[in-house]
Amino acid sequence: MMLPAIHVRELRKRFRHRPRTSKAAEWALAGVSFDVARGAIYGLLGPNGSGKSTLIRILSTLLFADGGEVRLLGYRLPDDQAQVRRLIGRVSVDAAFYKKLSARENLLYTALLYGLKPSVAERQALQALEQLGMEDHTLSIPLEEMSRGMQQKISIARALMINPPLLLLDEPTTGLDPKSRRDVQTFLEDLRRREGTTILLTTHDMAEAERLCARIGFLARGRLVAEGTAEGLKRQAEAETLDDAFIRLTGEKVLGGEEPAAPAKDA
């Protein structure tokens, strides 16, 4: 039997507050377990504060877990994090760029970091941007002059420059206009079919999850409270919509408070 691309067991993460505060440490993840099959798109749905972004940061080697087991493409974290970093692409809702530089310059800088030839990297970037609905001339525009939707498409192209077998997407379409959102969703569907890329997607958008994801997990208060296909979750909750199923199975609305931020020194 083929091993899953993502294997997570009893994953735990707690953020410790500064000594001068009386508030106790909070569990951002309180024993999360799930698997993602190779070549599948898996969705994690939950309100802000449910632990989605914390989970993505652990899988992308930006945070250390406080307990549990994580294996990505057969490699174990944190022991094999150097190998994992070569195999993943990550896109976050707050992607960072050198805003004064053009899109082309940002992408070529990323290529240099990965040891890619500029000519090869530029060709791959242009192909990705074309599929995302962007025109070639936009590569010369400084990032600070681009809309958020255009910046997010550049972020996706950047993550795909090494053609990673595993893509971690943290709310990649949040704040995008409807056309940009459709462009990104169509691109992800084509990417999975064409390259067999495994994709883990966190989102607030129930329609997006239902369109893209073979399986969906409902995350609430740091726990995975339900998991299955969209239709299976609706049947389990005896609900007509995925949104209603989420509310019934978790007791929460999809939108909520802010997720605890990772302290700079304690995380």
HELIX and SHEET records of a PDB file:
HELIX    1   1 LYS A   52  LEU A   59  1                                   8    
HELIX    2   2 GLN A   81  ARG A   85  1                                   5    
HELIX    3   3 ALA A  103  LEU A  113  1                                  11    
HELIX    4   4 PRO A  118  GLN A  131  1                                  14    
HELIX    5   5 ASP A  136  SER A  140  5                                   5    
HELIX    6   6 LEU A  143  GLU A  145  5                                   3    
HELIX    7   7 ARG A  148  ALA A  159  1                                  12    
HELIX    8   8 PRO A  178  GLU A  195  1                                  18    
HELIX    9   9 MET A  206  LEU A  212  1                                   7    
HELIX   10  10 ALA A  230  ALA A  237  1                                   8    
HELIX   11  11 LEU A  242  THR A  250  1                                   9    
SHEET    1   A 4 GLU A  26  VAL A  36  0                                        
SHEET    2   A 4 ILE A   6  PHE A  15 -1                                        
SHEET    3   A 4 GLY A  67  LEU A  72 -1                                        
SHEET    4   A 4 TYR A  75  LEU A  77 -1                                        
SHEET    1   B 6 ILE A  88  VAL A  91  0                                        
SHEET    2   B 6 LEU A 166  ASP A 170  1                                        
SHEET    3   B 6 THR A 198  THR A 203  1                                        
SHEET    4   B 6 ILE A  41  LEU A  45  1                                        
SHEET    5   B 6 ARG A 215  ALA A 220  1                                        
SHEET    6   B 6 ARG A 223  GLY A 228 -1                                        
END                                                                             
